Amino acid sequence: MADNSSNNAYWAANVRIILWSLVLWAIVSFGFGILLRPLLSGISVGGTDLGFWFAQQGSILVFLGIIFFYAWRMNKLDAEHGVDEQ
């Protein structure tokens, strides 16, 4: 029975990491790039406004950061629950 609760804790933590990553990605790509673009238009980044920058490049960079964060955090979570690759 302890093995089942450990599995449940592992998957609950995994799903929590995924959900927070998706929320962050949605806020950056959809929120900053589309919904908040008029508010961010006064801030200049690289010769264009910040909302356009997030829509074109910023959301991609944040997505790459999320990928590296997810890989790092899952390696740590795997080690905590004894399911690492070693």
Contacts in CASP RR format, 6 or more apart in sequence:
PFRMAT RR
TARGET T0000
AUTHOR 0000-0000-0000
METHOD contacts of the structure
MODEL  1
MADNSSNNAYWAANVRIILWSLVLWAIVSFGFGILLRPLLSGISVGGTDL
GFWFAQQGSILVFLGIIFFYAWRMNKLDAEHGVDEQ
6 81 0 8 1.000
9 81 0 8 1.000
10 77 0 8 1.000
10 81 0 8 1.000
10 83 0 8 1.000
13 77 0 8 1.000
14 74 0 8 1.000
14 77 0 8 1.000
17 70 0 8 1.000
17 73 0 8 1.000
17 74 0 8 1.000
17 77 0 8 1.000
18 70 0 8 1.000
21 66 0 8 1.000
21 69 0 8 1.000
21 70 0 8 1.000
24 62 0 8 1.000
24 66 0 8 1.000
25 59 0 8 1.000
25 62 0 8 1.000
25 63 0 8 1.000
25 66 0 8 1.000
28 54 0 8 1.000
28 58 0 8 1.000
28 59 0 8 1.000
28 62 0 8 1.000
28 63 0 8 1.000
29 54 0 8 1.000
29 55 0 8 1.000
29 59 0 8 1.000
29 62 0 8 1.000
29 63 0 8 1.000
32 40 0 8 1.000
32 50 0 8 1.000
32 51 0 8 1.000
32 54 0 8 1.000
32 55 0 8 1.000
32 59 0 8 1.000
33 40 0 8 1.000
33 51 0 8 1.000
33 52 0 8 1.000
33 54 0 8 1.000
33 55 0 8 1.000
33 59 0 8 1.000
34 55 0 8 1.000
36 51 0 8 1.000
37 49 0 8 1.000
37 51 0 8 1.000
37 52 0 8 1.000
37 54 0 8 1.000
37 55 0 8 1.000
40 49 0 8 1.000
40 50 0 8 1.000
40 51 0 8 1.000
40 54 0 8 1.000
41 49 0 8 1.000
41 50 0 8 1.000
41 51 0 8 1.000
42 49 0 8 1.000
42 50 0 8 1.000
43 49 0 8 1.000
43 50 0 8 1.000
43 51 0 8 1.000
44 50 0 8 1.000
45 53 0 8 1.000
46 53 0 8 1.000
75 84 0 8 1.000
78 84 0 8 1.000
78 85 0 8 1.000
END
